[in-house]
Amino acid sequence: MLHITQAESDGVLTVSLSGELDHHAAREAIEQSEDLMALYPCEKLVLNLAGLTFMDSSGLAVVLHLHRTCARSGCDFVVRGTPPQPMRVFEAAGLPQVMIFERGE
Amino acid sequence: MRAVINKMSLKFESRSVNEAFARQAVGAFVAQLDPTMEELGDIKTIVSEAVTNAIVHGYADKTGFITVTVRLLEGRILEIKVKDTGRGIENVEQARQPMFTTGDDTRSGMGFTIMESFTDKLRVRSMPGKGTMVTMIKLLQERSA
């Protein structure tokens, strides 16, 4: 199960994903994030992954999708708090070379 | 041939909700080898990738059965086979290329790249109209007692 929550302050929209992000959950993650970005136009999108307990390559599609959406709308994009298992998937795909991964919650 | 220490097989329908079931069941079976957290994460990831491929591509327009067979071989060698009897892959070499996908925007085209990266050996046998079998070999580190 994937849970999605959001918080917005001073032009920064934080979308937090917790639980398991796989192909089964990817469609919902993309659609909900897009809806939130439409509701809260932001200067910066923070995707907080600290609560993820599992992620496979479907998570890459979600992150790449949001990265592209932000690039189109001129908003900054960072991925924050990625746990070790999802980080290994991001690293195997080379994503840390093309976008910002921050530590912290 | 290495001796088989233990073996299990799972058969389930190609529904996306079963991706979690498959990786968790394989993770629970492999726990008897006391893998590291990193190894366990890798194993769940590769099972999830292979099962997702079978669901999205093997059975793109129908529901069918997926069989996952796991063998624990002497010397802490893990062999995982994921088999479907779906439509098969026309061009396996192309399918294995990074960023190649025939799926929708929830697919990154990186599934095979992740599977190759997290295994010691990956073999894909496929016949159009007959199905696909992915065999993954992973060597687990020795654990001191």
gemmi code that builds the backbone of each chain (N, CA, C; Angstrom):
import gemmi

chains = {
    "A": [
        ("MET", (0.837, -1.203, 0.000), (0.000, 0.000, 0.000), (0.868, 1.248, 0.000)),
        ("LEU", (0.450, 2.229, -0.793), (1.166, 3.505, -0.830), (0.263, 4.588, -0.232)),
        ("HIS", (0.856, 5.429, 0.613), (0.113, 6.558, 1.161), (0.760, 7.847, 0.676)),
        ("ILE", (-0.075, 8.815, 0.331), (0.418, 10.081, -0.204), (-0.154, 11.217, 0.634)),
        ("THR", (0.726, 12.062, 1.171), (0.257, 13.240, 1.908), (0.976, 14.466, 1.362)),
        ("GLN", (0.418, 15.654, 1.649), (1.047, 16.866, 1.148), (1.066, 17.965, 2.202)),
        ("ALA", (2.011, 18.889, 2.041), (2.067, 20.078, 2.889), (2.572, 21.206, 2.002)),
        ("GLU", (2.067, 22.411, 2.224), (2.486, 23.536, 1.390), (2.788, 24.723, 2.278)),
        ("SER", (3.936, 25.350, 2.047), (4.204, 26.615, 2.744), (5.225, 27.431, 1.971)),
        ("ASP", (4.982, 28.713, 1.860), (5.887, 29.663, 1.192), (6.320, 29.207, -0.197)),
        ("GLY", (5.396, 28.706, -0.972), (5.720, 28.327, -2.342), (6.423, 26.983, -2.490)),
        ("VAL", (6.592, 26.277, -1.353), (7.214, 24.949, -1.417), (6.134, 23.896, -1.160)),
        ("LEU", (5.937, 23.044, -2.147), (4.982, 21.943, -1.979), (5.762, 20.675, -1.660)),
        ("THR", (5.431, 20.067, -0.521), (6.080, 18.803, -0.160), (5.070, 17.676, -0.316)),
        ("VAL", (5.403, 16.704, -1.171), (4.571, 15.513, -1.350), (5.338, 14.350, -0.728)),
        ("SER", (4.707, 13.695, 0.251), (5.383, 12.601, 0.955), (4.745, 11.272, 0.589)),
        ("LEU", (5.588, 10.324, 0.188), (5.118, 8.976, -0.146), (5.580, 8.035, 0.957)),
        ("SER", (4.665, 7.190, 1.451), (5.082, 6.182, 2.417), (4.452, 4.844, 2.041)),
        ("GLY", (5.118, 3.766, 2.458), (4.669, 2.421, 2.094), (5.446, 1.912, 0.895)),
        ("GLU", (4.769, 1.158, -0.005), (5.456, 0.491, -1.107), (5.075, 1.119, -2.449)),
        ("LEU", (6.103, 1.520, -3.185), (5.884, 2.144, -4.500), (6.306, 1.165, -5.586)),
        ("ASP", (5.287, 0.538, -6.201), (5.559, -0.401, -7.304), (4.635, -0.054, -8.467)),
        ("HIS", (4.596, -0.923, -9.467), (3.758, -0.679, -10.643), (2.282, -0.525, -10.257)),
        ("HIS", (1.851, -1.319, -9.265), (0.464, -1.277, -8.803), (0.098, 0.119, -8.281)),
        ("ALA", (1.060, 0.795, -7.652), (0.797, 2.086, -7.004), (1.225, 3.282, -7.850)),
        ("ALA", (1.985, 3.041, -8.927), (2.622, 4.142, -9.663), (1.613, 5.094, -10.313)),
        ("ARG", (0.560, 4.543, -10.888), (-0.438, 5.382, -11.560), (-1.044, 6.390, -10.576)),
        ("GLU", (-1.420, 5.886, -9.389), (-2.021, 6.744, -8.371), (-1.019, 7.812, -7.908)),
        ("ALA", (0.241, 7.429, -7.753), (1.261, 8.383, -7.289), (1.433, 9.515, -8.299)),
        ("ILE", (1.464, 9.170, -9.588), (1.627, 10.192, -10.627), (0.398, 11.100, -10.669)),
        ("GLU", (-0.787, 10.499, -10.686), (-2.007, 11.299, -10.809), (-2.223, 12.202, -9.603)),
        ("GLN", (-2.014, 11.655, -8.404), (-2.223, 12.480, -7.200), (-1.218, 13.630, -7.128)),
        ("SER", (0.051, 13.347, -7.497), (1.074, 14.397, -7.456), (0.749, 15.497, -8.462)),
        ("GLU", (0.302, 15.086, -9.651), (-0.068, 16.080, -10.676), (-1.237, 16.935, -10.197)),
        ("ASP", (-2.238, 16.301, -9.561), (-3.396, 17.035, -9.043), (-2.939, 18.042, -7.987)),
        ("LEU", (-2.034, 17.609, -7.108), (-1.561, 18.505, -6.043), (-0.801, 19.689, -6.629)),
        ("MET", (-0.002, 19.429, -7.673), (0.750, 20.524, -8.300), (-0.184, 21.519, -8.986)),
        ("ALA", (-1.314, 21.014, -9.482), (-2.287, 21.907, -10.112), (-3.013, 22.737, -9.044)),
        ("LEU", (-3.276, 22.114, -7.903), (-3.969, 22.805, -6.806), (-3.079, 23.828, -6.108)),
        ("TYR", (-1.812, 23.479, -5.958), (-0.862, 24.344, -5.241), (0.300, 24.707, -6.164)),
        ("PRO", (0.115, 25.707, -7.023), (1.225, 26.096, -7.897), (2.422, 26.490, -7.019)),
        ("CYS", (3.597, 25.902, -7.294), (4.706, 26.087, -6.356), (5.978, 26.503, -7.094)),
        ("GLU", (6.906, 27.048, -6.322), (8.224, 27.376, -6.873), (9.165, 26.192, -6.733)),
        ("LYS", (8.823, 25.330, -5.762), (9.681, 24.184, -5.512), (8.829, 22.986, -5.089)),
        ("LEU", (9.114, 21.835, -5.700), (8.438, 20.599, -5.294), (9.450, 19.715, -4.581)),
        ("VAL", (9.110, 19.334, -3.341), (9.948, 18.393, -2.586), (9.210, 17.067, -2.553)),
        ("LEU", (9.834, 16.015, -3.091), (9.246, 14.680, -3.014), (9.940, 13.964, -1.863)),
        ("ASN", (9.202, 13.806, -0.759), (9.797, 13.189, 0.428), (9.525, 11.686, 0.420)),
        ("LEU", (10.603, 10.908, 0.358), (10.468, 9.447, 0.259), (10.876, 8.745, 1.546)),
        ("ALA", (11.037, 9.498, 2.634), (11.563, 8.925, 3.887), (10.709, 7.757, 4.396)),
        ("GLY", (9.407, 7.766, 4.068), (8.529, 6.713, 4.577), (8.387, 5.508, 3.658)),
        ("LEU", (9.163, 5.473, 2.559), (9.046, 4.331, 1.634), (9.697, 3.088, 2.228)),
        ("THR", (8.985, 1.968, 2.190), (9.553, 0.705, 2.669), (9.992, -0.179, 1.503)),
        ("PHE", (9.563, 0.165, 0.283), (9.998, -0.572, -0.912), (9.746, 0.274, -2.152)),
        ("MET", (10.671, 0.194, -3.103), (10.454, 0.842, -4.398), (11.171, 0.054, -5.490)),
        ("ASP", (10.499, -0.140, -6.639), (11.183, -0.763, -7.782), (11.258, 0.257, -8.924)),
        ("SER", (11.506, -0.189, -10.152), (11.730, 0.771, -11.238), (10.489, 1.618, -11.553)),
        ("SER", (9.332, 1.205, -11.055), (8.135, 2.046, -11.210), (8.349, 3.395, -10.526)),
        ("GLY", (9.103, 3.399, -9.433), (9.415, 4.643, -8.729), (10.261, 5.573, -9.587)),
        ("LEU", (11.114, 4.984, -10.441), (11.913, 5.798, -11.364), (10.986, 6.548, -12.315)),
        ("ALA", (9.957, 5.851, -12.804), (9.010, 6.479, -13.736), (8.286, 7.632, -13.047)),
        ("VAL", (7.907, 7.434, -11.782), (7.200, 8.487, -11.031), (8.102, 9.710, -10.870)),
        ("VAL", (9.341, 9.481, -10.445), (10.273, 10.591, -10.203), (10.629, 11.309, -11.512)),
        ("LEU", (10.863, 10.544, -12.573), (11.185, 11.160, -13.873), (9.998, 11.979, -14.392)),
        ("HIS", (8.799, 11.455, -14.177), (7.590, 12.157, -14.607), (7.481, 13.510, -13.898)),
        ("LEU", (7.677, 13.519, -12.561), (7.580, 14.765, -11.788), (8.718, 15.728, -12.149)),
        ("HIS", (9.899, 15.169, -12.395), (11.055, 15.973, -12.814), (10.725, 16.730, -14.113)),
        ("ARG", (10.119, 16.027, -15.070), (9.737, 16.632, -16.350), (8.644, 17.688, -16.165)),
        ("THR", (7.643, 17.354, -15.340), (6.545, 18.297, -15.091), (7.084, 19.588, -14.489)),
        ("CYS", (8.000, 19.461, -13.537), (8.601, 20.641, -12.896), (9.429, 21.445, -13.903)),
        ("ALA", (10.193, 20.749, -14.729), (11.024, 21.441, -15.717), (10.149, 22.271, -16.651)),
        ("ARG", (9.005, 21.702, -17.034), (8.074, 22.410, -17.935), (7.470, 23.645, -17.278)),
        ("SER", (7.160, 23.543, -15.956), (6.471, 24.654, -15.290), (7.461, 25.570, -14.563)),
        ("GLY", (8.758, 25.332, -14.734), (9.771, 26.210, -14.158), (9.849, 26.153, -12.638)),
        ("CYS", (9.538, 24.984, -12.072), (9.599, 24.851, -10.614), (10.775, 23.935, -10.254)),
        ("ASP", (11.454, 24.237, -9.139), (12.583, 23.401, -8.711), (12.063, 22.056, -8.217)),
        ("PHE", (12.891, 21.045, -8.343), (12.467, 19.703, -7.910), (13.592, 19.020, -7.137)),
        ("VAL", (13.286, 18.552, -5.934), (14.263, 17.754, -5.192), (13.588, 16.514, -4.611)),
        ("VAL", (14.394, 15.457, -4.455), (13.936, 14.229, -3.813), (14.626, 14.171, -2.455)),
        ("ARG", (13.854, 13.995, -1.400), (14.421, 14.086, -0.056), (14.238, 12.797, 0.754)),
        ("GLY", (15.255, 12.485, 1.573), (15.121, 11.444, 2.602), (14.984, 10.023, 2.082)),
        ("THR", (15.574, 9.743, 0.913), (15.398, 8.416, 0.302), (16.066, 7.320, 1.138)),
        ("PRO", (15.327, 6.296, 1.575), (15.929, 5.180, 2.327), (16.881, 4.351, 1.445)),
        ("PRO", (17.693, 3.477, 2.066), (18.734, 2.743, 1.308), (18.223, 1.894, 0.142)),
        ("GLN", (17.125, 1.150, 0.319), (16.689, 0.259, -0.788), (16.248, 1.063, -2.017)),
        ("PRO", (15.381, 2.064, -1.869), (15.057, 2.873, -3.061), (16.286, 3.587, -3.634)),
        ("MET", (17.224, 3.989, -2.758), (18.410, 4.705, -3.246), (19.239, 3.818, -4.161)),
        ("ARG", (19.317, 2.520, -3.824), (20.063, 1.592, -4.698), (19.432, 1.521, -6.088)),
        ("VAL", (18.115, 1.591, -6.138), (17.423, 1.555, -7.430), (17.711, 2.849, -8.207)),
        ("PHE", (17.652, 3.993, -7.518), (17.965, 5.265, -8.181), (19.405, 5.268, -8.697)),
        ("GLU", (20.323, 4.752, -7.867), (21.739, 4.758, -8.261), (21.991, 3.829, -9.442)),
        ("ALA", (21.342, 2.659, -9.450), (21.527, 1.711, -10.561), (21.066, 2.331, -11.879)),
        ("ALA", (20.098, 3.254, -11.788), (19.566, 3.903, -12.998), (20.287, 5.211, -13.316)),
        ("GLY", (21.202, 5.626, -12.435), (21.973, 6.849, -12.694), (21.228, 8.150, -12.429)),
        ("LEU", (20.119, 8.100, -11.694), (19.341, 9.329, -11.481), (20.054, 10.406, -10.650)),
        ("PRO", (20.905, 10.030, -9.667), (21.581, 11.091, -8.905), (22.459, 11.989, -9.780)),
        ("GLN", (22.769, 11.550, -11.014), (23.548, 12.407, -11.912), (22.689, 13.457, -12.615)),
        ("VAL", (21.381, 13.265, -12.608), (20.531, 14.197, -13.361), (19.557, 14.999, -12.504)),
        ("MET", (19.439, 14.652, -11.200), (18.562, 15.448, -10.331), (19.091, 15.459, -8.906)),
        ("ILE", (18.446, 16.301, -8.079), (18.977, 16.523, -6.729), (18.335, 15.570, -5.712)),
        ("PHE", (19.194, 14.848, -4.990), (18.754, 14.000, -3.886), (19.304, 14.586, -2.594)),
        ("GLU", (18.396, 14.945, -1.670), (18.798, 15.524, -0.388), (18.630, 14.498, 0.726)),
        ("ARG", (19.478, 14.628, 1.743), (19.277, 13.809, 2.942), (18.172, 14.434, 3.784)),
        ("GLY", (17.885, 13.822, 4.909), (16.936, 14.415, 5.854), (15.529, 13.911, 5.661)),
        ("GLU", (14.666, 14.255, 6.589), (13.269, 13.786, 6.589), (12.410, 14.680, 5.717)),
    ],
    "B": [
        ("MET", (26.789, -29.931, -11.311), (25.551, -29.359, -10.778), (25.631, -29.239, -9.264)),
        ("ARG", (25.202, -28.117, -8.785), (25.193, -27.904, -7.344), (23.943, -28.519, -6.716)),
        ("ALA", (24.118, -29.006, -5.479), (22.983, -29.626, -4.784), (21.913, -28.586, -4.458)),
        ("VAL", (20.659, -29.018, -4.589), (19.540, -28.131, -4.226), (19.217, -28.345, -2.752)),
        ("ILE", (19.270, -27.272, -1.985), (19.023, -27.357, -0.545), (17.542, -27.203, -0.229)),
        ("ASN", (16.890, -26.362, -0.978), (15.463, -26.136, -0.734), (14.857, -25.517, -1.999)),
        ("LYS", (13.555, -25.700, -2.164), (12.906, -25.225, -3.384), (11.450, -24.883, -3.091)),
        ("MET", (10.945, -23.859, -3.729), (9.523, -23.549, -3.610), (9.004, -22.962, -4.912)),
        ("SER", (7.699, -23.048, -5.074), (7.082, -22.543, -6.283), (5.763, -21.853, -5.933)),
        ("LEU", (5.516, -20.744, -6.583), (4.276, -19.979, -6.382), (3.610, -19.832, -7.735)),
        ("LYS", (2.284, -19.959, -7.777), (1.553, -19.721, -9.026), (0.395, -18.791, -8.706)),
        ("PHE", (0.303, -17.703, -9.428), (-0.736, -16.711, -9.113), (-1.168, -15.994, -10.385)),
        ("GLU", (-2.294, -15.315, -10.318), (-2.823, -14.602, -11.479), (-2.062, -13.301, -11.717)),
        ("SER", (-2.044, -12.869, -12.977), (-1.272, -11.676, -13.379), (-2.025, -10.395, -13.030)),
        ("ARG", (-2.261, -10.189, -11.740), (-2.904, -8.955, -11.272), (-1.863, -8.146, -10.526)),
        ("SER", (-1.885, -6.813, -10.744), (-0.798, -5.997, -10.201), (-0.724, -6.051, -8.678)),
        ("VAL", (-1.846, -6.337, -8.031), (-1.832, -6.446, -6.568), (-0.938, -7.613, -6.128)),
        ("ASN", (-0.699, -8.595, -7.021), (0.136, -9.750, -6.675), (1.641, -9.473, -6.766)),
        ("GLU", (2.027, -8.295, -7.266), (3.456, -7.938, -7.286), (4.011, -7.927, -5.869)),
        ("ALA", (3.251, -7.301, -4.947), (3.682, -7.242, -3.543), (3.684, -8.632, -2.925)),
        ("PHE", (2.646, -9.422, -3.240), (2.572, -10.793, -2.706), (3.806, -11.594, -3.120)),
        ("ALA", (4.166, -11.530, -4.399), (5.278, -12.333, -4.917), (6.601, -11.946, -4.254)),
        ("ARG", (6.902, -10.640, -4.184), (8.214, -10.255, -3.626), (8.289, -10.536, -2.127)),
        ("GLN", (7.117, -10.382, -1.428), (7.142, -10.652, 0.012), (7.265, -12.146, 0.294)),
        ("ALA", (6.600, -12.965, -0.510), (6.683, -14.419, -0.323), (8.104, -14.910, -0.589)),
        ("VAL", (8.730, -14.411, -1.670), (10.103, -14.824, -1.977), (11.047, -14.329, -0.872)),
        ("GLY", (10.832, -13.105, -0.409), (11.647, -12.556, 0.682), (11.543, -13.414, 1.928)),
        ("ALA", (10.343, -13.880, 2.251), (10.136, -14.712, 3.439), (10.836, -16.065, 3.280)),
        ("PHE", (10.786, -16.620, 2.063), (11.429, -17.928, 1.818), (12.952, -17.817, 1.922)),
        ("VAL", (13.485, -16.735, 1.406), (14.939, -16.539, 1.372), (15.505, -16.204, 2.757)),
        ("ALA", (14.612, -15.787, 3.674), (15.052, -15.386, 5.021), (15.855, -16.491, 5.725)),
        ("GLN", (15.604, -17.758, 5.349), (16.324, -18.874, 5.977), (17.831, -18.826, 5.714)),
        ("LEU", (18.256, -18.053, 4.699), (19.688, -17.916, 4.419), (20.297, -16.726, 5.159)),
        ("ASP", (19.466, -16.009, 5.935), (19.923, -14.845, 6.681), (20.656, -13.842, 5.780)),
        ("PRO", (19.970, -13.372, 4.733), (20.612, -12.393, 3.835), (20.795, -11.048, 4.538)),
        ("THR", (21.695, -10.216, 4.026), (21.821, -8.848, 4.556), (20.578, -8.056, 4.119)),
        ("MET", (20.369, -6.924, 4.762), (19.233, -6.059, 4.381), (19.327, -5.675, 2.909)),
        ("GLU", (20.578, -5.399, 2.475), (20.781, -4.988, 1.087), (20.445, -6.128, 0.124)),
        ("GLU", (20.891, -7.341, 0.474), (20.580, -8.497, -0.385), (19.072, -8.738, -0.445)),
        ("LEU", (18.412, -8.651, 0.705), (16.967, -8.870, 0.752), (16.237, -7.815, -0.090)),
        ("GLY", (16.686, -6.583, 0.009), (16.101, -5.503, -0.808), (16.293, -5.771, -2.282)),
        ("ASP", (17.496, -6.217, -2.661), (17.780, -6.535, -4.071), (16.875, -7.661, -4.569)),
        ("ILE", (16.703, -8.688, -3.738), (15.904, -9.861, -4.132), (14.444, -9.456, -4.343)),
        ("LYS", (13.903, -8.682, -3.401), (12.513, -8.226, -3.557), (12.368, -7.356, -4.805)),
        ("THR", (13.386, -6.552, -5.067), (13.319, -5.653, -6.234), (13.304, -6.448, -7.537)),
        ("ILE", (14.206, -7.430, -7.666), (14.277, -8.170, -8.941), (13.022, -9.017, -9.167)),
        ("VAL", (12.449, -9.560, -8.080), (11.194, -10.322, -8.212), (10.082, -9.380, -8.672)),
        ("SER", (10.034, -8.198, -8.066), (9.014, -7.214, -8.425), (9.135, -6.811, -9.895)),
        ("GLU", (10.371, -6.613, -10.361), (10.596, -6.219, -11.761), (10.135, -7.305, -12.724)),
        ("ALA", (10.546, -8.541, -12.451), (10.239, -9.635, -13.381), (8.740, -9.928, -13.402)),
        ("VAL", (8.108, -9.906, -12.227), (6.666, -10.168, -12.157), (5.894, -9.031, -12.837)),
        ("THR", (6.340, -7.796, -12.634), (5.678, -6.657, -13.286), (5.782, -6.775, -14.805)),
        ("ASN", (6.960, -7.158, -15.308), (7.121, -7.361, -16.761), (6.118, -8.388, -17.287)),
        ("ALA", (5.957, -9.490, -16.541), (5.028, -10.541, -16.976), (3.598, -9.999, -17.028)),
        ("ILE", (3.242, -9.183, -16.032), (1.877, -8.631, -15.969), (1.651, -7.597, -17.080)),
        ("VAL", (2.611, -6.671, -17.209), (2.422, -5.542, -18.133), (2.598, -5.974, -19.588)),
        ("HIS", (3.607, -6.803, -19.832), (3.927, -7.148, -21.222), (3.456, -8.555, -21.606)),
        ("GLY", (3.742, -9.547, -20.761), (3.358, -10.923, -21.087), (1.857, -11.053, -21.266)),
        ("TYR", (1.126, -10.495, -20.294), (-0.340, -10.575, -20.333), (-0.947, -9.190, -20.504)),
        ("ALA", (-0.491, -8.460, -21.510), (-0.924, -7.076, -21.703), (-2.438, -6.945, -21.804)),
        ("ASP", (-3.073, -7.879, -22.494), (-4.505, -7.707, -22.741), (-5.342, -8.862, -22.193)),
        ("LYS", (-4.780, -9.631, -21.287), (-5.565, -10.715, -20.685), (-4.965, -11.055, -19.325)),
        ("THR", (-5.642, -11.917, -18.600), (-5.114, -12.377, -17.318), (-4.645, -13.817, -17.492)),
        ("GLY", (-3.459, -14.102, -16.976), (-2.956, -15.464, -17.061), (-2.195, -15.786, -15.795)),
        ("PHE", (-1.570, -16.955, -15.774), (-0.825, -17.341, -14.579), (0.664, -17.039, -14.704)),
        ("ILE", (1.235, -16.647, -13.580), (2.676, -16.428, -13.472), (3.197, -17.440, -12.449)),
        ("THR", (4.309, -18.075, -12.781), (4.911, -19.024, -11.844), (6.285, -18.511, -11.429)),
        ("VAL", (6.497, -18.425, -10.128), (7.803, -18.031, -9.591), (8.371, -19.246, -8.857)),
        ("THR", (9.547, -19.690, -9.293), (10.197, -20.833, -8.655), (11.531, -20.370, -8.081)),
        ("VAL", (11.763, -20.700, -6.829), (13.013, -20.305, -6.176), (13.734, -21.556, -5.697)),
        ("ARG", (15.020, -21.656, -6.054), (15.839, -22.770, -5.556), (17.023, -22.202, -4.795)),
        ("LEU", (17.269, -22.765, -3.630), (18.458, -22.411, -2.862), (19.473, -23.506, -3.130)),
        ("LEU", (20.600, -23.117, -3.720), (21.619, -24.100, -4.081), (22.781, -24.013, -3.099)),
        ("GLU", (23.484, -25.129, -3.008), (24.664, -25.212, -2.163), (25.603, -24.040, -2.457)),
        ("GLY", (26.168, -23.455, -1.412), (27.099, -22.354, -1.613), (26.420, -20.988, -1.609)),
        ("ARG", (25.246, -20.899, -0.978), (24.496, -19.638, -0.857), (24.191, -19.021, -2.223)),
        ("ILE", (23.766, -19.895, -3.141), (23.368, -19.435, -4.476), (21.844, -19.497, -4.581)),
        ("LEU", (21.287, -18.408, -5.021), (19.842, -18.290, -5.132), (19.488, -18.259, -6.618)),
        ("GLU", (18.537, -19.092, -7.007), (18.077, -19.090, -8.399), (16.575, -18.787, -8.410)),
        ("ILE", (16.191, -17.746, -9.098), (14.782, -17.341, -9.165), (14.337, -17.390, -10.625)),
        ("LYS", (13.267, -18.139, -10.873), (12.708, -18.191, -12.236), (11.301, -17.596, -12.213)),
        ("VAL", (11.048, -16.696, -13.147), (9.716, -16.096, -13.273), (9.214, -16.417, -14.677)),
        ("LYS", (8.109, -17.146, -14.730), (7.637, -17.673, -16.022), (6.194, -17.252, -16.297)),
        ("ASP", (5.957, -16.836, -17.530), (4.566, -16.603, -17.943), (4.327, -17.334, -19.257)),
        ("THR", (3.052, -17.527, -19.599), (2.721, -18.152, -20.883), (1.967, -17.133, -21.741)),
        ("GLY", (2.450, -15.901, -21.670), (1.821, -14.792, -22.399), (2.351, -14.661, -23.815)),
        ("ARG", (2.377, -13.420, -24.293), (2.624, -13.217, -25.725), (4.100, -13.303, -26.129)),
        ("GLY", (5.004, -13.295, -25.133), (6.425, -13.409, -25.470), (7.029, -12.106, -25.946)),
        ("ILE", (8.358, -12.112, -26.091), (9.090, -10.904, -26.500), (9.693, -11.164, -27.882)),
        ("GLU", (9.385, -10.298, -28.848), (9.902, -10.468, -30.219), (11.421, -10.314, -30.259)),
        ("ASN", (11.904, -9.273, -29.566), (13.320, -8.953, -29.640), (13.872, -8.744, -28.222)),
        ("VAL", (14.448, -9.800, -27.668), (14.911, -9.765, -26.274), (16.046, -8.747, -26.105)),
        ("GLU", (16.958, -8.693, -27.069), (18.080, -7.750, -26.961), (17.579, -6.305, -26.843)),
        ("GLN", (16.595, -5.975, -27.655), (16.027, -4.625, -27.623), (15.321, -4.373, -26.286)),
        ("ALA", (14.571, -5.376, -25.804), (13.829, -5.223, -24.546), (14.779, -4.980, -23.372)),
        ("ARG", (16.006, -5.527, -23.476), (16.963, -5.386, -22.378), (17.694, -4.050, -22.394)),
        ("GLN", (17.532, -3.268, -23.454), (18.222, -1.976, -23.526), (17.658, -1.000, -22.494)),
        ("PRO", (18.540, -0.222, -21.808), (18.045, 0.785, -20.875), (17.133, 1.773, -21.586)),
        ("MET", (16.087, 2.186, -20.905), (15.108, 3.168, -21.367), (14.171, 2.639, -22.457)),
        ("PHE", (14.345, 1.370, -22.871), (13.418, 0.840, -23.867), (12.149, 0.386, -23.162)),
        ("THR", (11.004, 0.875, -23.581), (9.745, 0.354, -23.052), (8.643, 0.477, -24.086)),
        ("THR", (7.736, -0.493, -24.024), (6.526, -0.387, -24.837), (5.345, -0.103, -23.914)),
        ("GLY", (5.670, 0.166, -22.624), (4.604, 0.426, -21.645), (4.192, 1.885, -21.628)),
        ("ASP", (3.327, 2.229, -20.685), (2.827, 3.601, -20.580), (3.765, 4.441, -19.687)),
        ("ASP", (3.292, 5.628, -19.250), (4.187, 6.520, -18.507), (4.432, 6.080, -17.063)),
        ("THR", (3.854, 4.954, -16.631), (4.221, 4.430, -15.310), (5.418, 3.484, -15.428)),
        ("ARG", (5.920, 3.290, -16.654), (7.066, 2.396, -16.863), (8.282, 3.233, -17.252)),
        ("SER", (9.440, 2.903, -16.674), (10.634, 3.707, -16.926), (11.515, 3.101, -18.013)),
        ("GLY", (11.280, 1.838, -18.346), (12.170, 1.169, -19.293), (13.471, 0.717, -18.641)),
        ("MET", (13.510, 0.757, -17.309), (14.745, 0.419, -16.591), (14.654, -0.915, -15.838)),
        ("GLY", (13.569, -1.639, -16.028), (13.376, -2.894, -15.297), (14.509, -3.888, -15.500)),
        ("PHE", (14.881, -4.153, -16.772), (15.958, -5.119, -17.043), (17.304, -4.593, -16.543)),
        ("THR", (17.504, -3.274, -16.649), (18.761, -2.689, -16.164), (18.904, -2.927, -14.654)),
        ("ILE", (17.800, -2.736, -13.926), (17.813, -2.966, -12.473), (18.057, -4.452, -12.184)),
        ("MET", (17.383, -5.330, -12.927), (17.565, -6.775, -12.713), (19.018, -7.185, -12.989)),
        ("GLU", (19.601, -6.636, -14.051), (20.997, -6.963, -14.372), (21.938, -6.450, -13.301)),
        ("SER", (21.629, -5.260, -12.799), (22.487, -4.624, -11.807), (22.463, -5.366, -10.464)),
        ("PHE", (21.323, -5.952, -10.109), (21.160, -6.571, -8.782), (21.345, -8.088, -8.784)),
        ("THR", (21.705, -8.665, -9.946), (21.907, -10.119, -9.987), (23.322, -10.416, -10.467)),
        ("ASP", (23.743, -11.674, -10.300), (25.042, -12.071, -10.832), (24.889, -12.623, -12.239)),
        ("LYS", (23.677, -13.096, -12.554), (23.433, -13.617, -13.897), (21.952, -13.467, -14.211)),
        ("LEU", (21.664, -13.056, -15.431), (20.264, -12.895, -15.842), (20.105, -13.517, -17.222)),
        ("ARG", (19.141, -14.447, -17.326), (18.909, -15.077, -18.638), (17.432, -14.894, -19.003)),
        ("VAL", (17.181, -14.526, -20.226), (15.797, -14.341, -20.668), (15.547, -15.259, -21.858)),
        ("ARG", (14.592, -16.161, -21.716), (14.193, -17.010, -22.844), (12.754, -16.661, -23.190)),
        ("SER", (12.508, -16.391, -24.452), (11.161, -15.998, -24.823), (10.821, -16.491, -26.204)),
        ("MET", (9.568, -16.864, -26.383), (9.113, -17.264, -27.705), (7.788, -16.556, -27.980)),
        ("PRO", (7.737, -15.757, -29.053), (6.491, -15.048, -29.343), (5.298, -16.005, -29.398)),
        ("GLY", (4.245, -15.635, -28.682), (3.032, -16.453, -28.656), (3.052, -17.575, -27.627)),
        ("LYS", (4.241, -17.838, -27.051), (4.360, -18.960, -26.100), (4.630, -18.488, -24.672)),
        ("GLY", (5.407, -17.417, -24.542), (5.687, -16.936, -23.191), (7.151, -16.615, -22.968)),
        ("THR", (7.440, -16.250, -21.727), (8.773, -15.780, -21.364), (9.194, -16.408, -20.041)),
        ("MET", (10.472, -16.759, -19.955), (11.011, -17.200, -18.672), (12.286, -16.414, -18.386)),
        ("VAL", (12.290, -15.752, -17.234), (13.456, -14.993, -16.784), (14.100, -15.790, -15.651)),
        ("THR", (15.400, -16.071, -15.780), (16.135, -16.785, -14.734), (17.176, -15.842, -14.155)),
        ("MET", (17.147, -15.695, -12.828), (18.086, -14.784, -12.162), (18.870, -15.552, -11.106)),
        ("ILE", (20.175, -15.362, -11.147), (21.058, -16.010, -10.174), (21.673, -14.927, -9.302)),
        ("LYS", (21.623, -15.140, -7.998), (22.253, -14.193, -7.080), (23.068, -14.966, -6.046)),
        ("LEU", (24.318, -14.576, -5.890), (25.188, -15.197, -4.896), (25.114, -14.370, -3.627)),
        ("LEU", (24.799, -15.024, -2.517), (24.722, -14.300, -1.247), (26.053, -14.375, -0.513)),
        ("GLN", (26.369, -13.288, 0.201), (27.622, -13.236, 0.972), (27.607, -14.308, 2.056)),
        ("GLU", (28.800, -14.805, 2.394), (28.939, -15.692, 3.546), (28.633, -14.898, 4.801)),
        ("ARG", (27.900, -15.481, 5.734), (27.627, -14.813, 7.017), (28.362, -15.563, 8.101)),
        ("SER", (29.082, -14.832, 8.941), (29.749, -15.499, 10.069), (28.704, -15.753, 11.148)),
        ("ALA", (28.801, -16.903, 11.793), (27.761, -17.334, 12.744), (27.722, -16.436, 13.983)),
    ],
}
model = gemmi.Model(1)
for chain_id, residues in chains.items():
    chain = gemmi.Chain(chain_id)
    for i, (resn, *xyz) in enumerate(residues, 1):
        res = gemmi.Residue()
        res.name, res.seqid = resn, gemmi.SeqId(i, " ")
        for name, pos in zip(("N", "CA", "C"), xyz):
            atom = gemmi.Atom()
            atom.name, atom.element = name, gemmi.Element(name[0])
            atom.pos, atom.b_iso = gemmi.Position(*pos), 0.0
            res.add_atom(atom)
        chain.add_residue(res)
    model.add_chain(chain)
structure = gemmi.Structure()
structure.add_model(model)
structure.setup_entities()
